[in-house]
Amino acid sequence: MSIGTPATQSESPEFPPSFPTVTPPSPQQFTFPTPGVLPVSAWRPPPYTAPWSIRPGDHFYFMRPIPSGGVNWAHPLYRYGNTYFGEESEHTGVDLGAERNASVVAVADGEVVWAGYGLYGGNRDPRDPYGLAIAIRHDFGDGDQPLFTAYTHLSEVYVWVTQRVTAGEEIGLVGDTGHASGPHLHFEVRVGENSYYTTRNPELWMVPPEGWGVLVGRVLDRFGRPLFEREVLVRSLETGRLWLAWTYAAQTVNEDDLLGENLALADLPAGPYEITILEDDTPHSASLWIRPGQTNVFVYRAERGFTIEPTPAPYDLSSPPELP
């Protein structure tokens, strides 16, 4: 189904490595699937108290839009920038698989700038793919750029445009309105403009669970250009548990202005991990320590291998590195 062209895309930030600027087409199909049962444990520690930012590069400014006790983490098969194995449009947010009519809360203080149908096109339209949706402009920004969050596919909306809301205030209920195959919350972070084309990865903005951290990657070809939709295997060296992640698709998603990532994997318990990437059917691996409450960055460049930031690799994995 053709749904037209949303708001214009913001320019790509100038931050190394240089990612190519693309002009995304209008999606011809715009569906937010609910792809089956989550293949992960439902247990999470309580999140840190937002805002949480203990070093430069971290900006966990937002609490989670689903309170603890509900599914308030990203679906592992359809994260930000993914295409659900090529079956869907590039994902501009994360899907939190809470049950129908679960409470949805504002992630920070701000003012409601959208409430109802039509968020995608910016016009009141009951056929809008986001369904019943809310957008909030927050009282703080990212540098000199305003920050917005969007909450979509709701079954009920409890706020109105111009209303002031506070962090943790109930603003609606989880539903499946719009183009959704089942109840869930599609959540977006938008920088600069309240636009489909200005999103950033919410996993870099929501506070992690206490004692857990976030893995951030830049996966590049030998010329320093991003490798799109590349599979990355992450394995805990303590428990053997495996996570699969994919680098971002080529269009309609944006790297963080500071981190310049094309992969993010949140909610990893602190500890030692191994990262593996296939290059020409040959596995290449490196180890790093996930530090709690932080973004933990690696760079992989074809033909050059891994760089672990900020702690150089290799290092002794028998004990965690000292925290800054």
C-alpha positions as CSV (number, residue, x, y, z in Angstrom):
1,M,0.0,0.0,0.0
2,S,1.5,3.4,-1.0
3,I,1.3,5.9,1.8
4,G,3.0,8.9,0.3
5,T,6.0,10.9,1.5
6,P,6.5,12.0,5.2
7,A,8.5,14.9,6.4
8,T,11.9,15.6,4.9
9,Q,15.1,13.8,6.1
10,S,17.7,15.6,8.2
11,E,21.2,15.8,6.8
12,S,23.6,13.1,7.9
13,P,25.9,14.3,10.7
14,E,29.6,14.9,9.9
15,F,31.3,12.5,12.3
16,P,33.8,9.8,11.4
17,P,33.5,7.3,10.0
18,S,31.7,9.1,7.2
19,F,28.4,7.4,6.3
20,P,27.0,8.0,2.9
21,T,24.0,10.3,2.5
22,V,21.0,8.6,1.0
23,T,17.7,9.8,-0.2
24,P,15.2,7.3,1.1
25,P,12.2,6.4,-1.1
26,S,8.7,6.4,0.2
27,P,8.0,3.0,1.7
28,Q,5.5,1.0,-0.4
29,Q,4.6,-1.2,2.5
30,F,4.8,0.0,6.0
31,T,3.9,-2.7,8.4
32,F,5.0,-3.2,12.0
33,P,5.0,-7.0,12.6
34,T,4.8,-8.8,15.9
35,P,7.2,-11.6,15.0
36,G,6.3,-14.4,17.4
37,V,7.4,-15.3,20.9
38,L,10.4,-13.5,22.2
39,P,13.4,-16.0,22.2
40,V,14.9,-14.3,25.3
41,S,14.4,-14.4,29.1
42,A,11.6,-12.3,30.4
43,W,13.6,-11.4,33.5
44,R,15.3,-7.9,33.8
45,P,16.7,-6.1,36.7
46,P,15.1,-2.7,37.4
47,P,16.4,0.0,35.2
48,Y,18.7,2.8,36.3
49,T,17.0,6.0,37.2
50,A,16.8,8.4,34.2
51,P,18.6,10.5,33.2
52,W,21.7,8.3,33.4
53,S,25.0,9.3,31.8
54,I,28.2,8.5,33.6
55,R,30.7,9.3,30.8
56,P,30.8,11.3,27.5
57,G,29.1,9.4,24.7
58,D,26.3,8.0,27.0
59,H,22.9,9.7,26.8
60,F,20.5,7.4,28.6
61,Y,18.1,10.3,29.2
62,F,14.8,8.4,29.0
63,M,13.1,6.0,31.3
64,R,11.4,3.1,29.5
65,P,7.9,3.8,28.0
66,I,6.6,0.5,29.5
67,P,6.9,0.2,33.3
68,S,8.8,-2.7,34.8
69,G,6.8,-5.8,34.9
70,G,5.8,-5.6,31.3
71,V,7.9,-6.3,28.2
72,N,9.9,-3.1,27.9
73,W,12.8,-4.2,25.8
74,A,13.3,-4.3,22.0
75,H,12.2,-7.3,20.1
76,P,15.5,-9.1,19.2
77,L,14.5,-9.9,15.6
78,Y,13.3,-6.5,14.6
79,R,15.6,-3.9,16.2
80,Y,16.2,-0.3,15.0
81,G,17.5,-0.3,11.4
82,N,16.5,-3.9,10.7
83,T,14.2,-5.2,7.9
84,Y,13.0,-8.4,9.6
85,F,15.1,-10.5,7.2
86,G,14.2,-8.3,4.2
87,E,10.4,-8.7,4.7
88,E,9.6,-5.2,6.1
89,S,10.6,-1.6,5.7
90,E,13.6,-0.4,7.6
91,H,12.6,-0.2,11.3
92,T,12.7,3.4,12.6
93,G,12.1,2.5,16.2
94,V,11.9,-0.5,18.6
95,D,9.0,-2.7,19.3
96,L,8.2,-3.4,22.9
97,G,6.0,-6.5,23.1
98,A,3.9,-5.6,26.1
99,E,0.4,-7.0,26.3
100,R,-2.7,-5.2,25.0
101,N,-3.8,-2.3,27.2
102,A,-0.6,-2.3,29.1
103,S,0.2,1.2,30.5
104,V,2.4,3.5,28.3
105,V,4.2,6.3,30.1
106,A,6.1,9.4,29.1
107,V,9.8,8.8,29.2
108,A,10.7,12.3,30.3
109,D,9.1,15.7,31.0
110,G,7.8,17.6,28.0
111,E,4.9,18.9,25.9
112,V,2.5,16.8,23.8
113,V,2.8,17.9,20.1
114,W,0.8,15.1,18.6
115,A,-2.1,12.9,19.8
116,G,-4.3,10.8,17.6
117,Y,-4.2,9.4,14.1
118,G,-1.9,10.8,11.3
119,L,1.6,11.0,12.9
120,Y,3.3,9.6,9.8
121,G,1.9,12.0,7.3
122,G,1.4,14.9,9.6
123,N,-2.4,15.1,8.7
124,R,-5.3,13.6,10.6
125,D,-5.8,10.3,8.8
126,P,-7.4,7.2,10.4
127,R,-5.5,5.1,7.8
128,D,-2.1,6.3,9.0
129,P,0.3,3.3,9.5
130,Y,1.2,4.5,13.0
131,G,-2.4,4.2,14.2
132,L,-3.3,6.0,17.4
133,A,0.0,7.8,18.3
134,I,1.5,10.4,20.6
135,A,4.6,12.6,20.1
136,I,6.2,14.6,22.9
137,R,8.8,17.4,22.6
138,H,11.0,17.1,25.7
139,D,12.2,19.9,27.9
140,F,15.8,19.2,27.1
141,G,17.6,18.6,23.8
142,D,20.6,16.9,22.2
143,G,23.0,19.8,22.2
144,D,21.2,22.5,20.4
145,Q,18.7,20.2,18.8
146,P,15.2,19.4,20.2
147,L,14.4,15.9,21.2
148,F,11.0,14.1,20.5
149,T,9.7,10.7,21.4
150,A,6.8,8.9,19.6
151,Y,4.5,6.2,21.0
152,T,2.4,4.4,18.4
153,H,-0.2,1.6,17.7
154,L,-2.0,2.7,20.9
155,S,-5.5,1.4,21.9
156,E,-6.2,4.6,24.0
157,V,-4.7,8.1,24.1
158,Y,-5.1,10.0,27.4
159,V,-3.4,13.3,26.5
160,W,-4.0,16.2,24.1
161,V,-1.8,18.5,22.1
162,T,-0.1,21.3,24.2
163,Q,-0.6,19.2,27.4
164,R,2.4,19.2,29.8
165,V,3.4,15.7,30.9
166,T,6.0,14.4,33.4
167,A,8.3,11.4,33.3
168,G,6.4,8.3,34.3
169,E,2.9,9.8,33.7
170,E,0.5,7.4,31.9
171,I,-0.3,8.8,28.5
172,G,-2.0,5.8,26.8
173,L,-2.4,2.1,26.4
174,V,-0.7,-0.5,24.2
175,G,-2.7,-1.6,21.2
176,D,-2.5,-2.7,17.6
177,T,-4.0,0.3,15.7
178,G,-2.5,1.2,12.3
179,H,-0.4,-1.2,10.4
180,A,0.4,-3.7,13.1
181,S,0.0,-7.5,13.1
182,G,-0.5,-7.7,16.9
183,P,-0.4,-5.6,20.1
184,H,2.9,-3.9,20.9
185,L,4.4,-0.4,21.4
186,H,6.4,1.0,18.6
187,F,8.7,3.6,20.2
188,E,10.9,6.2,18.5
189,V,13.4,8.8,19.4
190,R,13.6,11.8,17.0
191,V,16.3,14.5,17.0
192,G,15.9,17.9,15.5
193,E,12.5,17.5,14.0
194,N,9.4,15.5,14.8
195,S,9.8,13.4,11.6
196,Y,9.9,9.8,10.4
197,Y,13.3,10.6,8.8
198,T,15.1,12.0,12.0
199,T,15.0,9.0,14.2
200,R,17.8,7.6,16.3
201,N,18.2,4.2,17.9
202,P,16.1,4.2,21.1
203,E,18.4,1.5,22.6
204,L,21.0,4.2,23.0
205,W,18.6,6.6,24.8
206,M,16.6,4.3,27.2
207,V,18.3,3.6,30.6
208,P,19.6,0.0,30.8
209,P,18.8,-2.4,33.6
210,E,21.0,-2.0,36.7
211,G,24.2,-3.9,36.2
212,W,23.7,-4.3,32.4
213,G,25.2,-2.3,29.5
214,V,24.8,-1.6,25.8
215,L,27.0,-2.8,22.9
216,V,27.6,-0.4,20.1
217,G,29.4,-1.3,16.9
218,R,30.7,0.3,13.7
219,V,31.0,-2.5,11.1
220,L,32.8,-1.2,8.0
221,D,34.2,-2.3,4.8
222,R,37.9,-1.8,4.0
223,F,37.2,1.7,2.8
224,G,35.5,2.7,6.1
225,R,32.0,2.6,4.7
226,P,29.2,0.9,6.6
227,L,28.3,-2.7,5.9
228,F,24.5,-3.0,5.7
229,E,22.5,-5.8,7.3
230,R,25.5,-7.8,8.3
231,E,25.0,-10.5,10.9
232,V,27.0,-10.2,14.1
233,L,27.1,-12.9,16.8
234,V,27.6,-12.0,20.4
235,R,28.4,-14.6,23.0
236,S,28.8,-14.4,26.8
237,L,32.1,-15.9,27.8
238,E,30.6,-16.6,31.3
239,T,27.4,-18.3,30.4
240,G,27.7,-19.2,26.7
241,R,24.4,-17.5,25.9
242,L,24.2,-16.2,22.3
243,W,22.7,-13.0,20.9
244,L,22.3,-12.2,17.2
245,A,22.3,-8.7,15.9
246,W,22.3,-7.1,12.5
247,T,23.9,-3.9,11.2
248,Y,21.5,-1.2,10.0
249,A,19.9,-1.2,6.6
250,A,20.8,1.4,4.1
251,Q,17.9,3.8,4.2
252,T,15.6,5.9,6.5
253,V,17.6,5.3,9.7
254,N,20.4,7.4,11.2
255,E,23.5,6.8,13.2
256,D,24.0,8.6,16.5
257,D,25.6,12.0,16.1
258,L,28.4,11.1,18.5
259,L,28.8,7.4,18.2
260,G,28.4,7.0,14.5
261,E,27.2,3.4,15.0
262,N,25.5,1.0,12.6
263,L,24.7,-1.6,15.2
264,A,23.4,-1.5,18.8
265,L,22.5,-4.3,21.2
266,A,21.1,-3.3,24.6
267,D,20.4,-5.2,27.8
268,L,23.6,-7.2,28.1
269,P,24.6,-8.3,31.6
270,A,28.0,-6.9,32.5
271,G,30.9,-9.3,31.9
272,P,33.2,-10.7,29.2
273,Y,31.9,-11.3,25.6
274,E,33.1,-12.5,22.3
275,I,32.0,-10.8,19.1
276,T,32.1,-12.7,15.8
277,I,31.7,-11.4,12.2
278,L,31.9,-13.5,9.0
279,E,34.1,-12.1,6.3
280,D,34.3,-14.2,3.1
281,D,32.9,-17.1,5.1
282,T,35.8,-16.8,7.6
283,P,34.9,-15.9,11.2
284,H,36.7,-13.0,12.8
285,S,36.4,-12.6,16.6
286,A,37.4,-10.3,19.4
287,S,36.7,-10.1,23.1
288,L,35.5,-7.2,25.2
289,W,34.1,-6.5,28.6
290,I,30.6,-5.0,28.8
291,R,30.7,-2.4,31.5
292,P,27.4,-1.8,33.4
293,G,25.4,1.4,32.7
294,Q,27.5,2.4,29.7
295,T,27.7,2.1,25.9
296,N,30.6,-0.2,25.1
297,V,32.0,0.4,21.6
298,F,33.8,-1.7,19.1
299,V,34.9,-1.0,15.5
300,Y,35.3,-3.8,12.9
301,R,36.9,-2.9,9.6
302,A,37.3,-5.5,6.8
303,E,40.9,-6.6,6.3
304,R,41.9,-4.8,9.5
305,G,39.9,-6.5,12.2
306,F,38.6,-5.2,15.5
307,T,39.3,-2.1,17.6
308,I,37.8,-2.1,21.1
309,E,37.0,1.4,22.6
310,P,38.0,2.8,25.0
311,T,39.9,-0.2,26.4
312,P,42.5,-1.5,23.9
313,A,42.3,-5.2,23.0
314,P,43.5,-7.7,23.8
315,Y,43.4,-7.4,27.6
316,D,43.1,-9.7,30.6
317,L,39.5,-11.0,30.7
318,S,40.0,-12.6,34.1
319,S,38.9,-9.4,35.7
320,P,36.9,-6.4,34.4
321,P,38.8,-3.2,33.5
322,E,38.8,-0.4,35.9
323,L,35.9,2.0,35.5
324,P,36.7,5.6,34.5
